């Protein structure tokens, strides 16, 4: 059995990935500082054979190295990052440490130990705002408009350099908006929690016309494993649904109808919810689909499923 190390594995995507790797018969070691991920999210994994967890700051290579002890890691999955984009706008140090320095630290440890393979959770945020242009993997220039996107792009550059120096394989997954449970952040969770606090009123940042693609976490995990299985020396793929997405208005109305049907929705002004928000993008997954992968859910069905799941999570 291979031992897979998931940095940031106590987060939303990490726990789903860990479960899938365990299902495949691998051993899984999760490392997380629990600043955003939780022990509760990992609870279903704790009793499974082959699962272990260490609490560690993944931006410090010496701490990671000490936490690994004498374990022999076969592959690394780098999921560690700041998931709160507005927080990174308010304080650049958040993304510098949690999104970029985690990459530097993990690569440092991989170099020390001779670990050959890394799979990296990048983001559509690296592209910046291209308006109505379809976003392919080789589009340019890459001009992120958030600190989060900038640090993800810097991490990709560092990974490419490491591939030339000492890594055997690198997979880069450029995520869209990923939804599902256990939800720790995101627009659906935000709307549900707002309606718990103010059951009659839902305040929405922006005018609701923001339009983006949404991928259910089950499809994301399937895509990542599919790419990893291809064993390409350096793989870069957009992952997402095949449609052009749904609007924030649609999501707000779906949450309201499922959770608090009598609530009134009040929209803000402008088509950006926050500084660094890209109001609309067309995400091409043609390259990935040419390898034989297709998502099971489009954006609409992914949102409908995730709303049901997150309402059940927050108000069982």
N, C-alpha and C positions, 0 to 999 in steps of 0.2 A: 504493500500500500504506500502511496505517495503521501508526504506531509505537506499540506498547503497552509501557508501563513497569510492570514487576512488582516491587514492593517486597517483600523477603522471598522472592524467587523461587528461591533455592537450596534451599528447604525441600521437604518431601515433596509438598505440594499445588502449590507454585509450579512445580516442574519438570514436573509433569503438565500444568498449565495452559499453560506456555510451549510445550510440544510441540503441544498442541491449537491454540493460536493460530498457530504456524508452519504447521501443517497447513492452516489457513485462508488462508494466503498473507500473513499480517501479518508485520511486523518486530517483534522482541521485544528489549527491553533489560531485563535482570535486575539489580537492585541488592540486595546482601545483605552483612551484616558477617561472615558465616560463623561466627557464634557457635553456630548449630545446623545450618544448611544446610552443604553441602559441595561442593567442586569436583567430587568424584567423582560426586555425584548429577547434576550438570550435564553430565558427560562425553558422553552421547549427543547433547546439543544443540550442543556446541562446533563441530562440523563442518557444521552446517546453515546454509544461506543465510538471512540476516536476523537471526541471533542474536548478541547481544553481552552482555557482563557487566562490571559495575563493582563493586568491593568498597568499600562505604561504610557508615557508621553511619547508618541511616535515622531515627534520633531527632534528627539535627542538620540543620536545614533548609539551612544554608549549605554543608555538605558535600554534600548532595544536589544543590543548585543548581549547585555547581562541577562535580560529576561528570557532570551532564547536558550541560554545555558548550553548544554551539549546536544541539543536537538539538531538533526540534519534536515534542513528545509529543502524541498524540491522545487516548489513554485511559490511566488509571492503574488498576492492580489492586493493592490494598493487602492483602498477605498477611503482612506483618511483624508478629510478636507473639511473646511468650514462650509456648512450648508445654508447659512444665513447671509445672503448676498447683501442686504441693507446693513448688516453689522460690519461687513468688510468695507463698505463705503464709508461708514462713520469712523472706522479705525483701521487703517491699512495694515496694522500689525496683526490683526486677526487672520487675514488671508496669507500674509507673509509666513506666519508660523504654522498655521493649521493646514494650509493648502500647498505652499511651496517648500517650506523647510522639512515637512514630512517626507516629501519626495527626495530631497537631498539626503536626509538621514537614512531612509530605507536603502537608497542606492549605496551609501557608504557601507552599511552593514552587508549588503549583498556582495560588494567588492571584497570586503574582509574575509567573508566566509565562502566565496566562490559559488554563490547561489546563481544559477544561470538564467532563470526565466521570471519575467514580471508581466503582470496584466494590470493596466492602469485605467482608472475611471477618470476620463477627461470629460469635456462638456461642450455643448453647442455654444456656450458663452465665449469660447475662444474666437469665434468668427466675427463677433461684433454685429452691427446693424446693417444688413444688406438689403433691407426693404423687401421688394417683391421678387428679388432674384432667388432662384433655386440654389440652395447651399450644398455644394458637392465637397468632397474631402480635399480637393486640390484648388478650391476657390481662393482668391486673394484680392487685395492684401488682407491679412488677418489683423483686425483692429478691435480687440475687446474693449468694451465700454464700462466694465466693472473690474474692481480689484480681483475678484474671484476669477473672472475670465482671464485676466492678465497672468495670474499665478498658475492657472491650469496650462496656459500656453507656455509659460516659462518651464513648467514641469515637463511638458512634451519635449521641449528643446533639450533639456538635461537628459531625458531618457534616450533621445536619439544619439547624443554624444556618448552615453554609457554603452549603447549598443556597439558602437565602433570600438570601444576600449576593452570591454570585458563581458558583456552580456551575450547570451546565445539567442534568446528570443524575447521580443517585446510585442505586446498587444496593447493598442490604444483604442479605448472605447469612447466615442464622443456621444454622450447621453443627451437626449431631449429632456423634457419634464417627465419624471418618473413618478408614478402614483401607485398606491396600494397600502398594505399594512405589513408590519406595525409602523404607522405613520408617526413621524417625529417633527415634520415641518411641511410646508407647501400650502398652496392656495385652498385645497379642499379642507384640510385640517384647520386652517385659519378661519374659514367661514363657519365650520361646525362649532369651533370654540367661541367665536363671536356670538353665535346664536344661543349658546348655552348661557353666556353672560347677559345678553340682551335679546330675549326670545322674540320680541316684536319688531326688531330692527336689525338689518344687516347693512353695515357700512362697507363699501367696496372702494379700494384705491383705484383711481382712474375711471374712465368713462365706460368701461366694460367692452370696448371694441378690440382690446388686445387679443390677438389670435395666435395660438401656438399648438404644436402637436404634443400629445400626451401618450405615454407608453405605460402599460401596466407592468409592474415589477416582474410578474411571471414571464412575460415576453422578453424583458430585459435579460433575465438570468439565462433563459434559453439561448439568446443571441450571444451573450458573452461566452458561454460554454461552447457554442458552435464555432466561434472564431478561434478560441483557444485550441480546440481540437484540430484545427487546420495546420497547426505547427508552422506558420509562416515566420520567417526570421524577423520581419518588422511589419506588423499589420496595423493599419489605421482605418477604422470604420465608423461612419455614422450609424447609430442605432435608433430606430424610431418606427412609427407607423407609416403607412404608405399614403395617408391623406394629408390635407393641409391644416388640420387641427380644428379646434373649437375656440369660441370666444370666452372671455371671462364672464360675460353676461350669461352664457349658457351654463357655465359651471355654477354661478351664483344662484340661478333659478333652479337648477337641478338639486343643489343642496337645500335650498329653501323648501322646495316641494316635497323632498324626502324627509325633512327633519322638522321644519316649523312652517307649515303651509300658509299660516296667517301672517307671517312676517312681511314687512315692507322692505324692499331693497332700495338703498340710496347710493347712487353712483357719484364718484368724484369728477374731477375735470381732467382733460387731457388723456392721451393714450399710453402714458407710462405710469405704472403703479409706484415706481420708486426710481431713484437715480441708479442708472446701470441696467434698468429693465429694457429689454428689446421687445417692442410692442407687437411685432409680427415677423415670422420667418417661415420660409418654405424649406423644409428639411428633406434632402434627397437621401434615400437609402438604396438607390439602384445598385451600388457597388456590392452591398451586403446581400441583396436579393439575388444577384448573379451567382452567388456561391450556394444557393439553394435554401436560404433561410427566408421565412415569411412570418410576420406577426399573426397571432391568432385574433387579436382585437385591434380595431381602429380607435382613433381618439375618442369618439363618442361612446363606444361600448366600454372603453377603458375607464372613462370618467364615471359612467353609470355604475360600473362594478365597484370602483374605488369609493364612490360616495356611500354605497351600501356598507362596505367594509369599515370605513372610517366612522360612520354614524354608529355602527355596532361597537366599535372600539371605544368611542368617547362617551356613549350614552347607552350602555347595554341594558 
